[in-house]
Amino acid sequence: MHTRAARYILLFLFLTSIGSTAYLFWKSESDAAALTTLAAGFDRAIRSTERSLLDIRAAQRSYVAAGQGGDFWAARVAQSVENVRAALVPLRAEAVSAQAKTSFDEILSTLDDFVRIDKRAVEYVRKDQRLLASDVIFADGLELTDAALTSLENGRVAEGRARADAVDTAQRRGVFAIVAGAASAVLAVLLLLPRAAAAPRPAVPASVEQTLPLRAPAEARLSRDKEVKVDLAVVEEPPLPATVGLPAMVDVPPEPAPAMAAAETDTDFAGVASLCVDLARVMDTRALPSLLDRTASVLDASGIILWIADPDGRELNAIFAQGYPQQLVNRLGTIPRDAENATAAAFRTSLLQTVMADSISPGAIAAPLVTAGGCVGVMAAEVRHDAERQEMKLAAATIVAAQLATLVGPPAARNQSKAGAAGA
């Protein structure tokens, strides 16, 4: 990604991504604003229909009011019913919620029933049977108008909820577009960053190049140590003939890094991250043996023992062991706090301790389990291949021990539990 053509392509993709992000954000905001406006208009239409239903109820009650003409109010009720029907048709067509559509259908059905009982009330009024008309108006008419108003409110609530969800969805699309654009921009910038210049090769005089035999790079690396020994062996030999033409000083290529530095890069931190995630999900101690087995694989350990302090913090007890026979674990016993070994030292100091390998014993790592209340135990691992000397392995052990500490709990909590049990 450091050629000029590749950088131009990345720049083009970066600008395209920024433009697409801006367009998608503008589109989502425009959609959200339009949906909000439509929702407000729909709500106003619902409120207007509600007032029309209340007018129908009031006008029908005027049939039996003293000094009022029944024919005038009957015509007004009929006109108001037609107005409500005409308002409900576009409302039902514009509704996005199925529940709102059902509510509007219920209102139309209720209006049909209302028209039938209204005709009866008008006939009673014309025959001057106002008592029977009052029974119809204040019983059946009131019940039907209440049902219509309830259905209208249910439709308004359902439609408002559906339209609010649509607005939230449009706004979330805008946020997603911004996040995606930012991620692509960061990636493009990282790819466009100039890489570090390669270290220049040491200059070798032409006279030396003419006298040294040609050799493949791999063969030269394999035999470099041998050539250096030969050079040291002939330091005190008589000077070379003048025809060789060696200069007074020759730059010597640097020696390769120790093999252990390369081994440190083999630490599987992706495995460490996955292990910590699984440790955070532990709900039952039966899952610990398999997780300790994965811990041993990450740390290149032949065995791991979890030492947990007693409530008073005076000694450590082995509660889990992985990679050792059960007979050996049963004979471990306890470790006093002031014992002269790496496990006790890690517990006392809350610092990671190591034991270097020798010709007889393997190396070991003792990582303290530290919580907010102090050190609650130690994870002791018997490691191989000089892992106790590798900083990456020590860092991985510290990370895993910190996650294991969350499964144990601070000493204060254990003391309170013990005091509560004794009081009970």
PLY file of the C-alpha trace (Angstrom):
ply
format ascii 1.0
element vertex 424
property float x
property float y
property float z
element edge 423
property int vertex1
property int vertex2
end_header
0.00 0.00 0.00
2.98 2.30 -0.38
3.16 2.62 -4.16
1.81 5.81 -5.68
-1.02 4.03 -7.52
-2.13 2.21 -4.35
-2.11 5.45 -2.39
-4.22 7.18 -5.04
-6.70 4.29 -4.95
-6.90 4.49 -1.15
-7.41 8.25 -1.35
-10.22 7.78 -3.85
-11.86 5.14 -1.66
-11.48 7.41 1.36
-13.16 10.36 -0.39
-15.89 8.06 -1.71
-16.51 6.71 1.78
-16.73 10.21 3.26
-19.14 11.32 0.52
-21.32 8.22 0.95
-21.37 8.72 4.71
-22.43 12.35 4.36
-25.18 11.42 1.89
-26.51 8.56 4.03
-26.50 10.76 7.14
-28.32 13.55 5.31
-30.81 11.04 3.90
-31.50 9.50 7.32
-31.98 12.92 8.92
-34.29 14.01 6.08
-36.33 10.81 6.42
-36.56 11.27 10.18
-37.73 14.89 9.77
-40.30 13.90 7.14
-41.63 11.07 9.31
-41.89 13.43 12.27
-43.87 15.94 10.20
-46.22 13.22 8.92
-46.73 11.92 12.46
-47.64 15.42 13.67
-50.14 15.87 10.83
-51.68 12.49 11.49
-52.07 13.33 15.17
-53.80 16.62 14.31
-56.26 14.76 12.06
-57.00 12.32 14.89
-57.67 15.21 17.27
-60.01 16.84 14.74
-61.95 13.58 14.33
-62.21 13.30 18.09
-63.79 16.75 18.28
-66.26 15.76 15.56
-67.34 12.71 17.59
-67.87 14.92 20.63
-69.94 17.30 18.50
-72.13 14.36 17.39
-72.75 13.43 21.02
-73.62 17.01 22.01
-75.88 17.54 19.00
-77.82 14.33 19.67
-78.44 15.39 23.27
-79.98 18.61 21.95
-82.91 16.55 20.55
-84.53 16.51 23.97
-83.38 19.94 25.18
-86.14 22.41 25.93
-86.77 24.96 23.19
-84.62 23.18 20.57
-85.77 22.06 17.15
-85.26 18.35 16.57
-84.99 18.57 12.78
-82.12 21.08 12.95
-80.04 18.97 15.30
-80.87 15.76 13.44
-79.49 17.27 10.23
-76.39 18.41 12.08
-75.80 14.92 13.53
-76.18 13.33 10.10
-73.71 15.82 8.59
-71.19 15.28 11.41
-71.39 11.51 10.98
-70.61 11.87 7.27
-67.70 14.20 8.12
-66.25 11.59 10.50
-66.61 8.87 7.87
-64.85 11.06 5.31
-62.01 11.81 7.76
-61.51 8.15 8.71
-60.98 6.96 5.12
-57.65 8.84 4.52
-56.56 8.17 8.09
-56.93 4.44 7.56
-55.08 4.66 4.23
-52.16 6.58 5.77
-51.89 4.40 8.90
-48.75 2.24 9.09
-49.87 0.25 12.14
-52.18 -2.73 11.66
-53.68 -2.07 15.08
-54.56 1.50 14.07
-56.27 0.24 10.88
-58.32 -2.18 12.98
-59.33 0.62 15.35
-60.54 2.78 12.46
-62.58 -0.13 11.09
-64.20 -0.51 14.51
-65.14 3.20 14.49
-66.81 2.85 11.08
-68.79 -0.14 12.33
-69.78 1.77 15.48
-71.01 4.71 13.36
-73.31 2.35 11.43
-74.86 1.25 14.72
-75.08 4.86 15.86
-76.97 5.89 12.71
-79.57 3.18 13.36
-80.28 4.22 16.95
-80.20 7.91 15.91
-83.10 7.28 13.50
-85.10 5.80 16.38
-84.36 8.83 18.58
-85.46 11.22 15.78
-88.74 9.31 15.32
-89.46 9.49 19.06
-88.79 13.24 19.05
-91.08 13.82 16.07
-93.84 11.86 17.85
-93.16 14.00 20.96
-92.08 10.92 22.94
-89.13 12.67 24.55
-88.79 10.19 27.42
-88.21 7.29 25.01
-85.86 9.51 22.95
-83.87 10.34 26.09
-83.49 6.64 26.90
-82.09 5.97 23.43
-79.79 9.02 23.45
-78.33 8.74 26.96
-78.03 4.93 26.92
-77.30 3.53 23.47
-76.05 6.79 21.92
-73.68 7.56 24.79
-72.33 3.99 24.80
-71.68 4.01 21.05
-69.93 7.40 21.07
-67.77 6.27 24.01
-66.80 3.12 22.06
-65.89 5.23 19.02
-63.79 7.62 21.10
-61.97 4.69 22.79
-61.20 3.05 19.43
-59.95 6.37 18.08
-57.60 6.83 21.06
-56.28 3.27 20.70
-55.58 3.89 17.03
-53.81 7.17 17.83
-51.55 5.51 20.42
-50.71 2.54 18.18
-49.98 4.75 15.19
-47.85 7.13 17.28
-45.77 4.22 18.58
-45.25 2.82 15.07
-44.23 6.19 13.65
-41.85 6.84 16.58
-40.18 3.49 15.86
-39.79 4.49 12.21
-38.14 7.78 13.22
-35.76 5.94 15.59
-34.84 3.50 12.81
-34.03 6.35 10.43
-31.87 8.07 13.07
-30.04 4.80 13.84
-29.20 4.45 10.16
-27.59 7.87 10.31
-25.53 6.93 13.35
-24.46 3.67 11.70
-23.41 5.59 8.58
-21.23 7.90 10.68
-19.60 5.01 12.53
-18.93 3.09 9.33
-17.51 6.20 7.64
-15.26 6.93 10.61
-13.99 3.34 10.66
-13.19 3.38 6.94
-11.50 6.77 7.31
-9.29 5.52 10.15
-8.39 2.41 8.14
-7.48 4.48 5.09
-5.34 6.84 7.19
-3.51 3.92 8.79
-2.81 2.40 5.39
-1.61 5.73 4.04
0.84 6.33 6.90
4.44 6.19 5.69
6.29 3.10 6.79
9.58 3.31 8.62
12.58 3.51 6.33
14.66 0.37 6.14
18.00 0.55 7.89
20.79 1.15 5.37
23.12 -1.74 4.69
26.66 -1.23 5.95
29.02 -0.17 3.23
31.60 -2.77 2.24
34.65 -1.60 0.32
35.05 -2.91 -3.18
38.36 -4.53 -2.31
36.66 -6.72 0.29
33.83 -7.64 -2.08
36.37 -8.80 -4.62
38.23 -10.99 -2.14
35.18 -12.57 -0.35
33.70 -15.66 -2.06
30.10 -15.47 -3.32
27.60 -17.26 -1.02
23.84 -17.58 -0.80
22.21 -15.51 2.00
20.88 -18.55 3.90
24.29 -20.26 3.79
25.95 -17.04 4.94
23.64 -16.82 7.98
24.17 -20.45 8.92
27.96 -20.18 8.72
28.37 -16.67 10.16
29.40 -17.90 13.59
31.97 -20.21 12.02
33.46 -17.38 9.93
33.75 -15.13 12.99
35.61 -17.83 14.90
38.00 -18.27 12.00
38.63 -14.51 11.88
39.36 -14.43 15.61
41.71 -17.37 15.27
43.84 -15.63 12.66
43.98 -12.22 14.33
47.56 -12.75 15.43
48.71 -14.19 12.10
51.11 -12.16 9.97
49.47 -9.37 7.94
47.98 -10.31 4.61
49.89 -9.53 1.41
49.43 -6.07 0.01
47.60 -7.46 -3.02
44.52 -8.26 -0.94
43.91 -4.57 -0.24
41.82 -4.75 2.95
40.97 -1.33 4.43
41.89 -0.37 7.97
38.23 -0.73 9.20
35.41 -2.88 7.85
31.77 -2.52 8.99
30.58 -5.85 10.34
26.88 -6.74 9.95
24.97 -6.95 13.26
24.57 -10.33 14.86
21.09 -11.92 14.77
18.81 -11.43 17.78
18.75 -14.26 20.32
16.35 -17.09 19.62
14.43 -16.37 22.82
13.30 -12.95 21.47
11.68 -14.70 18.53
10.04 -17.19 20.88
8.41 -14.35 22.81
6.44 -13.31 19.75
4.77 -16.74 19.69
2.52 -15.87 22.66
-1.11 -16.34 21.56
-2.75 -13.16 22.87
-5.86 -13.94 20.84
-6.10 -17.15 22.86
-5.52 -15.15 26.06
-8.39 -12.81 25.15
-10.73 -15.73 24.38
-9.72 -17.42 27.64
-10.46 -14.27 29.68
-13.88 -13.96 28.02
-14.71 -17.56 28.97
-13.42 -17.03 32.53
-15.73 -14.03 32.86
-18.67 -16.28 31.98
-17.91 -18.99 34.57
-21.01 -19.82 36.59
-19.89 -23.19 37.97
-16.47 -24.32 39.24
-16.80 -27.49 37.15
-15.82 -25.39 34.13
-12.44 -24.43 35.68
-10.43 -27.60 34.83
-10.90 -27.15 31.07
-10.12 -23.42 31.37
-6.96 -24.17 33.38
-5.96 -26.63 30.68
-6.26 -23.81 28.11
-4.28 -21.55 30.45
-1.48 -24.15 30.55
-1.47 -24.23 26.74
-1.20 -20.43 26.50
1.62 -20.22 29.07
3.45 -23.34 27.79
3.04 -24.84 31.26
3.14 -28.50 32.23
0.94 -27.90 35.27
-1.02 -25.17 37.08
-2.14 -24.94 40.72
-4.55 -22.35 42.13
-3.65 -21.42 45.73
-6.36 -19.55 47.64
-5.81 -17.82 51.00
-7.84 -18.74 54.07
-10.22 -16.07 55.48
-7.49 -14.81 57.85
-4.86 -14.65 55.11
-2.32 -16.71 57.10
-1.86 -19.63 54.69
-2.62 -20.77 51.15
-4.65 -23.85 50.21
-4.56 -25.65 46.84
-8.12 -25.70 45.50
-7.50 -26.60 41.83
-4.63 -28.37 40.09
-4.27 -29.10 36.41
-1.63 -31.36 34.89
-0.69 -33.22 38.11
-1.80 -36.64 39.42
-4.42 -36.53 42.17
-2.11 -38.36 44.61
0.40 -35.51 44.38
-2.29 -32.88 44.85
-3.55 -34.62 48.00
-0.06 -34.40 49.54
0.43 -30.67 48.81
-0.93 -29.42 52.13
-0.85 -25.67 52.83
1.73 -22.92 52.35
2.24 -20.48 55.26
2.19 -16.79 54.38
5.80 -16.31 55.50
7.17 -19.39 53.67
10.42 -18.96 51.75
9.18 -19.77 48.23
7.93 -17.92 45.17
4.23 -18.68 45.81
4.27 -17.21 49.32
6.35 -14.25 48.13
3.82 -13.49 45.37
1.02 -13.61 47.95
2.83 -11.32 50.42
3.96 -8.71 47.88
1.11 -8.96 45.31
3.87 -9.01 42.68
4.60 -11.63 40.04
7.46 -13.98 41.00
9.55 -16.31 38.82
11.83 -19.29 39.43
14.53 -19.78 36.80
15.00 -23.22 35.30
18.24 -25.15 35.82
19.61 -28.49 34.72
17.37 -30.32 37.21
14.17 -28.33 37.75
11.95 -26.51 35.25
11.08 -22.83 35.57
7.97 -21.53 37.34
5.74 -18.45 37.41
3.74 -17.36 40.49
1.11 -14.74 39.55
-0.87 -13.14 42.43
-4.68 -13.00 42.33
-5.22 -9.36 43.31
-8.65 -7.79 43.99
-9.77 -4.45 45.38
-9.49 -5.92 48.87
-5.95 -7.21 48.39
-4.29 -10.42 47.27
-6.59 -13.45 47.65
-4.38 -16.18 46.18
-1.73 -17.20 43.67
-1.73 -18.97 40.30
1.44 -21.12 40.21
2.50 -22.51 36.82
5.39 -24.86 36.05
6.55 -23.69 32.61
8.79 -25.04 29.86
11.17 -23.69 27.24
12.40 -20.78 29.40
8.90 -19.21 29.47
9.76 -17.63 32.84
12.31 -15.46 31.00
9.89 -14.25 28.32
8.13 -10.96 28.98
5.15 -11.87 26.80
4.52 -15.06 28.76
4.78 -13.14 32.04
2.31 -10.56 30.74
-0.11 -13.31 29.68
0.15 -14.91 33.14
-0.61 -11.56 34.79
-3.69 -11.05 32.60
-5.11 -14.52 33.27
-4.43 -14.18 37.03
-6.29 -10.85 37.09
-9.31 -12.52 35.48
-9.15 -15.50 37.86
-9.12 -13.08 40.82
-12.65 -11.97 39.90
-13.90 -15.52 40.57
-12.55 -15.61 44.12
-13.67 -12.35 45.75
-11.91 -10.02 48.21
-10.91 -11.25 51.69
-13.23 -8.69 53.34
-16.25 -10.28 51.71
-15.17 -13.76 52.89
-14.63 -12.48 56.45
-18.08 -10.90 56.49
-19.63 -14.13 55.21
-17.80 -16.10 57.90
-18.90 -13.62 60.63
-22.49 -13.77 59.41
-22.46 -17.59 59.47
-21.03 -17.60 63.01
-23.69 -15.13 64.21
-26.41 -17.27 62.68
0 1
1 2
2 3
3 4
4 5
5 6
6 7
7 8
8 9
9 10
10 11
11 12
12 13
13 14
14 15
15 16
16 17
17 18
18 19
19 20
20 21
21 22
22 23
23 24
24 25
25 26
26 27
27 28
28 29
29 30
30 31
31 32
32 33
33 34
34 35
35 36
36 37
37 38
38 39
39 40
40 41
41 42
42 43
43 44
44 45
45 46
46 47
47 48
48 49
49 50
50 51
51 52
52 53
53 54
54 55
55 56
56 57
57 58
58 59
59 60
60 61
61 62
62 63
63 64
64 65
65 66
66 67
67 68
68 69
69 70
70 71
71 72
72 73
73 74
74 75
75 76
76 77
77 78
78 79
79 80
80 81
81 82
82 83
83 84
84 85
85 86
86 87
87 88
88 89
89 90
90 91
91 92
92 93
93 94
94 95
95 96
96 97
97 98
98 99
99 100
100 101
101 102
102 103
103 104
104 105
105 106
106 107
107 108
108 109
109 110
110 111
111 112
112 113
113 114
114 115
115 116
116 117
117 118
118 119
119 120
120 121
121 122
122 123
123 124
124 125
125 126
126 127
127 128
128 129
129 130
130 131
131 132
132 133
133 134
134 135
135 136
136 137
137 138
138 139
139 140
140 141
141 142
142 143
143 144
144 145
145 146
146 147
147 148
148 149
149 150
150 151
151 152
152 153
153 154
154 155
155 156
156 157
157 158
158 159
159 160
160 161
161 162
162 163
163 164
164 165
165 166
166 167
167 168
168 169
169 170
170 171
171 172
172 173
173 174
174 175
175 176
176 177
177 178
178 179
179 180
180 181
181 182
182 183
183 184
184 185
185 186
186 187
187 188
188 189
189 190
190 191
191 192
192 193
193 194
194 195
195 196
196 197
197 198
198 199
199 200
200 201
201 202
202 203
203 204
204 205
205 206
206 207
207 208
208 209
209 210
210 211
211 212
212 213
213 214
214 215
215 216
216 217
217 218
218 219
219 220
220 221
221 222
222 223
223 224
224 225
225 226
226 227
227 228
228 229
229 230
230 231
231 232
232 233
233 234
234 235
235 236
236 237
237 238
238 239
239 240
240 241
241 242
242 243
243 244
244 245
245 246
246 247
247 248
248 249
249 250
250 251
251 252
252 253
253 254
254 255
255 256
256 257
257 258
258 259
259 260
260 261
261 262
262 263
263 264
264 265
265 266
266 267
267 268
268 269
269 270
270 271
271 272
272 273
273 274
274 275
275 276
276 277
277 278
278 279
279 280
280 281
281 282
282 283
283 284
284 285
285 286
286 287
287 288
288 289
289 290
290 291
291 292
292 293
293 294
294 295
295 296
296 297
297 298
298 299
299 300
300 301
301 302
302 303
303 304
304 305
305 306
306 307
307 308
308 309
309 310
310 311
311 312
312 313
313 314
314 315
315 316
316 317
317 318
318 319
319 320
320 321
321 322
322 323
323 324
324 325
325 326
326 327
327 328
328 329
329 330
330 331
331 332
332 333
333 334
334 335
335 336
336 337
337 338
338 339
339 340
340 341
341 342
342 343
343 344
344 345
345 346
346 347
347 348
348 349
349 350
350 351
351 352
352 353
353 354
354 355
355 356
356 357
357 358
358 359
359 360
360 361
361 362
362 363
363 364
364 365
365 366
366 367
367 368
368 369
369 370
370 371
371 372
372 373
373 374
374 375
375 376
376 377
377 378
378 379
379 380
380 381
381 382
382 383
383 384
384 385
385 386
386 387
387 388
388 389
389 390
390 391
391 392
392 393
393 394
394 395
395 396
396 397
397 398
398 399
399 400
400 401
401 402
402 403
403 404
404 405
405 406
406 407
407 408
408 409
409 410
410 411
411 412
412 413
413 414
414 415
415 416
416 417
417 418
418 419
419 420
420 421
421 422
422 423
